[in-house]
Amino acid sequence: MSRTHKIEKMQTRFLQIGKLKAVLIMIFTAVELSFGQWSPSGSSNLSNLGSWPSVSVADDNTVFVVGGTSTYGPIIYRSTNGGVNFTQLPRNGITTSSRFFSCVWGKDANTIFVGDGTPSGDGTVYNAKFYKTTNAGTNWTLIDQSGATVKGFFNGIVFSRSNPQVGFAHCDPSGSSGNFLMWKTTNGGVNWTKFTFTAPNAYGAQNSVFCIDANFFGFGLNVSNARVAITTNGGTNFSYYSLDGASSTQGFVSTVTFNDDKIHGYAAVSSTNNNIWQTTNGGINWTALDVPGVPNNVSGQANIKYISGTNSAFYVVSNTNISYSFKIKENGSEFVSYGSSTAMKNVMHIDAYYAPTDAPGDASLYSINPTGSVFKLQDSPLPVEMASFTYSVSGRNVHLKWITSMEQNNAGFDIYRISENLDRANISNWTRVGFINGKGTVNGNTEYNFSDNNLNAGKYYYRIKQTDYNGNFEYFDLNGLVNIAAPSKITLGQNYPNPFNPLTTIGYEIPQDAKVVMKVYDITGREMSTLVNETQTAGYHTVKFDASKLSSGLYFYRIFVNGVNGMSTEVTKTMSVVK
């Protein structure tokens, strides 16, 4: 009996995000590596940004970076040519005490919102302030501030990409008390409504805010056993949800981001393992998501950002030595790696922009670190586009078939398999089972086939690694289990080869866990060898027999199976030794 599972996915180009149409019987996961890079942006590092810089991308050309120190006060830079050059903007009307800008949102080249904070550990008590300019900093207007007797820190300002009239701002007014101040606008920032939310023994996390519409927004909490605060009714009520499986040391939710559908979301946690969590039910439940290619010992800042109008997000995790970055596509079913970078490190914040009028997937992504280094992501085309992936199971055999719609410099495909009970994130657990040569560079459909035969009963994942002539590679994973069913009855196979000298292999099948004994006898019934004497699991088994000490002649091998369906079964076959 054969069962066929078909996955079909059409891609028109590398960065076509969110517009893909597919027939999905089972989703395949792709991990694509080394097809883009980060490049330094700006003529030099931006000075005096301090320890908590933030970045905001207003459009394809306009980028803002903010920060500051107790010496220089709050600082804001703007680029109007896609990060090629940055210019410091004036701060007329803003007090330059020991504060700095902790967050920024640029609506356009001239309309900017900023929130301020104070350098960590200085003990200053002051009002956290919220400003706006409509003329690129020539004049700043105070929107609001926190209570007069508390220490405040703005954690983020964000507007909905799908509805720019709606925005959300968030502030820690009183430290660990968890009495958060928030503001909401529904007219593009002209007017703001202030309200509060209490989460005991919690801080807010800088740049962790998100806003999809006037009802659905929230932020990450800096609290033990990492949590996310979400409202679905415009701030009337907030709920906070724990990230399942997060340890007590994973309390810093550095980023929360949601797709426009308000169902799919990610939370990035800055911790020893730098995990990210995924939700598929609007934030009610969160499960850890394995991102391949990121070492577990990367301790630092983790950032993730959905690209509005798409089903994709960008993920960057870094420490003081290195960064790793990915694009997570199709709401978590595909991963595109942009590799590691020792130049782009200690990334504190990322932001991205995607215009529906742009070419498909033409997103601008920027990162910023405390040294003032701004990096911009540069993409390049995929070398192979996968049109379909099909597999079928017949008995103990798995047949794989895949079709590519385009290939560039394709050297070939390695095929890997892993058992269900092994950790897929550990590359060493995967077994390479074969290789198929690629066709180099071709346009149009190309079909490939591979069979993996004589598997034991169990459930397996499969992975295809495509490699270019230059050594770049990508992974395509079946995100589903291939099931090799246990046999339905006790079967003793004919040894192979037969006749033989001196080695042969005997296969047998048992439908349930049972005590198995297999012995070899001569034609007189005298026992010559015991091949198996143990309890074995249900499935397909083999045993090798070495007859080097036996003379030529006819022999019998017999299997005794005890315990299947409460009965004992005995099966005997003959074999021939020829010397």
Long-range contacts (C-beta under 8 A, 24 or more apart in sequence): 1-394, 2-392, 2-393, 2-394, 3-392, 3-393, 4-390, 4-391, 4-392, 5-390, 5-391, 5-392, 5-480, 6-388, 6-389, 6-390, 7-388, 7-389, 7-390, 7-478, 8-387, 8-388, 8-389, 9-386, 9-387, 9-388, 9-389, 10-387, 10-405, 11-382, 11-385, 11-386, 11-405, 12-360, 13-360, 13-361, 13-381, 13-382, 14-361, 14-379, 14-380, 14-381, 14-382, 15-360, 15-361, 15-362, 15-363, 15-379, 16-360, 16-361, 17-307, 17-310, 17-311, 17-312, 17-329, 17-354, 17-360, 17-361, 17-363, 18-307, 18-309, 18-310, 18-311, 18-312, 19-310, 19-360, 20-330, 26-478, 26-479, 26-480, 27-330, 27-333, 27-479, 27-480, 28-333, 28-386, 28-389, 28-476, 28-477, 28-478, 28-479, 29-333, 29-334, 29-335, 29-476, 29-477, 29-478, 29-479, 30-329, 30-333, 30-334, 30-335, 30-336, 30-386, 30-474, 30-475, 30-476, 30-477, 31-292, 31-293, 31-334, 31-335, 31-336, 31-337, 31-474, 31-475, 31-476, 31-477, 32-334, 32-335, 32-336, 32-337, 32-382, 32-474, 32-475, 33-293, 33-336, 33-337, 33-339, 33-472, 33-473, 33-474, 33-475, 34-337, 34-338, 34-339, 34-472, 34-473, 35-336, 35-338, 35-379, 35-380, 35-381, 35-382, 35-383, 35-472, 35-474, 36-336, 36-338, 36-377, 36-378, 36-379, 36-380, 37-338, 37-339, 37-377, 37-378, 37-380, 38-323, 38-325, 38-338, 38-341, 38-343, 38-344, 38-367, 38-375, 38-376, 38-377, 38-378, 39-375, 39-376, 39-378, 40-343, 40-373, 40-374, 40-375, 40-376, 41-79, 41-82, 41-83, 41-84, 41-366, 41-374, 41-375, 41-376, 42-79, 42-83, 42-84, 42-85, 42-86, 42-374, 43-84, 43-85, 43-86, 45-371, 45-372, 45-373, 46-77, 46-86, 46-372, 46-373, 46-374, 47-372, 48-72, 48-75, 48-372, 49-75, 49-368, 49-370, 49-371, 49-372, 50-100, 50-119, 50-370, 51-119, 51-120, 51-370, 52-100, 52-102, 52-117, 52-206, 52-348, 52-370, 53-348, 53-349, 53-368, 53-369, 53-370, 53-372, 54-101, 54-102, 54-103, 54-104, 54-206, 54-207, 54-348, 54-349, 54-368, 55-104, 55-349, 55-350, 55-351, 55-366, 55-367, 55-368, 55-374, 56-104, 56-105, 56-106, 56-351, 57-106, 57-351, 57-352, 57-353, 57-364, 57-365, 57-366, 58-106, 58-107, 58-108, 58-109, 58-353, 59-108, 59-109, 59-353, 59-355, 60-353, 60-355, 60-358, 60-362, 60-364, 61-109, 62-106, 62-108, 62-109, 63-106, 63-364, 63-366, 63-374, 64-104, 64-106, 64-112, 65-104, 65-368, 65-372, 65-374, 66-100, 66-101, 66-102, 66-103, 66-104, 66-114, 67-100, 67-101, 67-370, 67-372, 68-99, 68-100, 68-101, 69-100, 69-119, 70-98, 70-100, 70-119, 70-122, 72-96, 73-97, 73-98, 73-99, 73-100, 74-99, 74-100, 74-101, 74-114, 74-116, 75-100, 75-101, 76-101, 76-104, 76-112, 76-114, 76-137, 78-106, 78-109, 78-136, 80-109, 82-364, 82-376, 83-366, 83-374, 83-376, 86-374, 89-136, 89-137, 90-137, 90-138, 91-137, 91-140, 92-137, 92-138, 92-139, 92-140, 93-131, 93-139, 93-140, 93-141, 93-142, 94-131, 94-140, 97-126, 98-122, 98-124, 99-126, 99-129, 102-153, 102-154, 102-155, 102-206, 103-154, 103-155, 103-156, 103-157, 103-206, 103-207, 104-157, 105-157, 105-158, 105-159, 105-167, 107-159, 107-164, 107-188, 107-189, 109-136, 110-134, 110-135, 110-136, 111-189, 112-136, 112-137, 113-143, 113-157, 113-167, 113-169, 113-189, 114-157, 115-154, 115-155, 115-156, 115-157, 115-169, 115-171, 116-154, 117-152, 117-153, 117-154, 117-206, 118-151, 118-153, 124-151, 125-149, 125-150, 125-151, 126-151, 126-152, 127-152, 128-152, 128-153, 128-154, 128-171, 128-172, 128-173, 130-154, 130-157, 130-169, 130-171, 130-183, 130-192, 132-189, 143-183, 143-192, 144-183, 144-192, 144-194, 146-171, 146-173, 146-181, 147-173, 147-174, 147-181, 150-174, 150-175, 151-175, 152-181, 153-204, 153-206, 155-204, 155-205, 155-206, 155-207, 155-208, 155-209, 155-219, 156-204, 156-206, 156-207, 156-208, 156-209, 156-219, 157-209, 158-209, 158-210, 158-211, 158-217, 159-189, 159-211, 160-211, 160-212, 160-213, 160-308, 161-260, 161-308, 161-309, 161-354, 162-212, 162-213, 162-260, 162-308, 162-309, 163-213, 163-214, 164-188, 166-211, 166-213, 166-214, 167-211, 168-209, 168-210, 168-211, 168-217, 169-209, 170-204, 170-209, 170-219, 171-204, 172-203, 172-204, 175-203, 176-201, 176-202, 176-203, 178-202, 178-203, 180-204, 180-229, 182-235, 184-214, 184-217, 184-234, 184-235, 186-214, 195-235, 197-229, 197-231, 197-235, 197-238, 199-223, 199-227, 199-229, 199-238, 199-240, 202-227, 202-240, 205-252, 205-253, 205-254, 205-255, 206-254, 206-349, 207-254, 207-255, 207-303, 207-348, 207-349, 208-253, 208-254, 208-255, 208-256, 209-256, 210-256, 210-257, 210-258, 210-265, 212-258, 212-260, 212-262, 213-262, 216-258, 216-262, 216-282, 218-256, 218-283, 219-256, 220-253, 220-254, 220-255, 220-256, 220-267, 221-251, 221-253, 222-251, 222-252, 222-253, 223-251, 224-248, 224-251, 225-250, 225-251, 226-250, 226-251, 226-252, 226-253, 226-267, 226-269, 226-277, 227-253, 228-253, 228-256, 228-267, 228-283, 228-286, 230-282, 230-283, 232-282, 241-283, 241-284, 241-285, 241-286, 242-286, 243-267, 243-269, 243-277, 243-286, 243-288, 244-277, 244-285, 244-286, 244-287, 244-288, 245-287, 245-288, 246-275, 246-277, 246-288, 247-271, 250-275, 254-301, 254-302, 254-303, 255-302, 255-303, 255-304, 255-305, 257-304, 257-305, 257-306, 257-313, 258-283, 258-306, 259-306, 259-311, 259-313, 259-331, 260-306, 260-308, 260-309, 264-311, 264-331, 264-332, 265-306, 266-304, 266-306, 266-313, 266-315, 266-328, 266-332, 267-304, 268-302, 268-303, 268-304, 268-315, 268-317, 269-302, 270-300, 270-301, 270-302, 271-299, 271-302, 272-296, 272-297, 272-299, 273-297, 273-298, 274-298, 274-299, 274-300, 274-302, 274-317, 275-302, 276-302, 276-304, 276-315, 278-332, 280-331, 289-332, 290-424, 290-425, 291-315, 291-326, 291-328, 291-335, 292-335, 292-337, 292-425, 292-427, 292-475, 293-324, 293-326, 293-335, 293-337, 294-324, 294-326, 298-322, 298-324, 300-346, 301-346, 301-347, 301-348, 303-347, 303-348, 303-349, 303-350, 303-367, 304-328, 305-350, 305-351, 305-352, 305-365, 307-352, 307-354, 307-363, 308-354, 309-354, 309-356, 310-354, 310-361, 310-363, 312-361, 314-350, 314-352, 314-363, 314-365, 314-377, 316-347, 316-350, 316-367, 318-344, 318-345, 318-346, 318-347, 318-369, 319-345, 319-346, 320-345, 320-346, 321-345, 323-347, 323-367, 325-377, 333-479, 338-377, 341-375, 343-373, 343-375, 344-369, 344-373, 344-375, 345-369, 346-370, 346-371, 347-375, 381-408, 382-474, 383-407, 383-408, 383-409, 383-410, 383-466, 383-468, 383-472, 383-474, 384-408, 384-410, 384-438, 384-466, 384-474, 386-476, 387-445, 389-464, 389-476, 389-478, 391-462, 391-478, 391-482, 393-482, 393-483, 393-484, 396-453, 396-454, 396-455, 396-456, 396-484, 396-540, 397-451, 397-452, 397-453, 397-454, 397-455, 398-451, 398-452, 398-453, 398-455, 398-460, 398-462, 398-482, 398-484, 399-449, 399-450, 399-451, 399-452, 400-449, 400-450, 400-451, 400-452, 400-462, 400-464, 401-447, 401-448, 401-449, 401-450, 402-447, 402-448, 402-464, 402-476, 403-445, 403-446, 403-447, 403-448, 404-445, 404-446, 404-448, 405-444, 405-445, 406-442, 406-443, 406-444, 407-438, 407-439, 407-440, 407-441, 407-442, 407-446, 408-441, 408-468, 409-440, 409-441, 409-468, 409-469, 409-470, 410-438, 410-439, 410-440, 410-441, 410-466, 410-467, 410-468, 410-469, 411-437, 411-438, 411-467, 411-468, 411-469, 412-436, 412-437, 412-438, 412-466, 412-467, 413-438, 413-448, 413-464, 413-465, 413-466, 413-467, 414-464, 414-465, 414-467, 415-450, 415-452, 415-462, 415-463, 415-464, 415-465, 416-462, 416-463, 416-464, 416-465, 417-452, 417-460, 417-461, 417-462, 417-463, 418-460, 418-461, 418-463, 419-458, 419-459, 419-460, 420-458, 420-459, 420-460, 420-461, 420-481, 424-461, 424-477, 430-463, 438-466, 438-467, 440-469, 454-540, 455-484, 455-540, 456-484, 456-539, 456-540, 456-541, 457-484, 457-485, 457-486, 457-487, 457-538, 457-539, 457-540, 458-483, 458-484, 458-539, 459-483, 459-484, 460-484, 486-511, 486-512, 486-538, 486-539, 487-511, 487-538, 487-539, 487-540, 490-559, 490-561, 490-564, 490-569, 490-571, 491-571, 492-557, 492-559, 492-571, 492-572, 492-573, 494-573, 494-575, 495-545, 495-557, 495-573, 495-575, 498-575, 498-576, 499-575, 499-576, 499-577, 499-578, 500-547, 500-575, 500-576, 500-577, 500-578, 501-547, 501-577, 501-578, 501-579, 502-546, 502-547, 502-548, 502-550, 502-577, 502-579, 503-544, 503-545, 503-546, 503-547, 504-544, 504-545, 504-547, 504-575, 505-542, 505-543, 505-544, 505-545, 506-531, 506-542, 506-543, 506-544, 506-545, 506-557, 507-540, 507-541, 507-542, 508-540, 508-541, 508-542, 508-543, 508-559, 509-539, 509-540, 509-541, 510-536, 510-538, 510-539, 510-541, 510-561, 510-564, 511-538, 511-564, 512-538, 512-563, 512-564, 512-565, 513-537, 513-538, 513-563, 514-538, 514-561, 514-562, 514-563, 514-564, 515-561, 515-562, 515-563, 516-541, 516-559, 516-560, 516-561, 516-562, 517-559, 517-560, 517-562, 518-543, 518-557, 518-558, 518-559, 518-560, 519-557, 519-558, 519-560, 520-545, 520-555, 520-556, 520-557, 521-555, 521-556, 521-557, 521-558, 522-553, 522-555, 522-556, 523-553, 523-554, 523-555, 523-556, 528-555, 531-557, 532-559, 547-577, 550-577, 551-577, 551-579, 552-577, 552-578, 552-579, 553-577
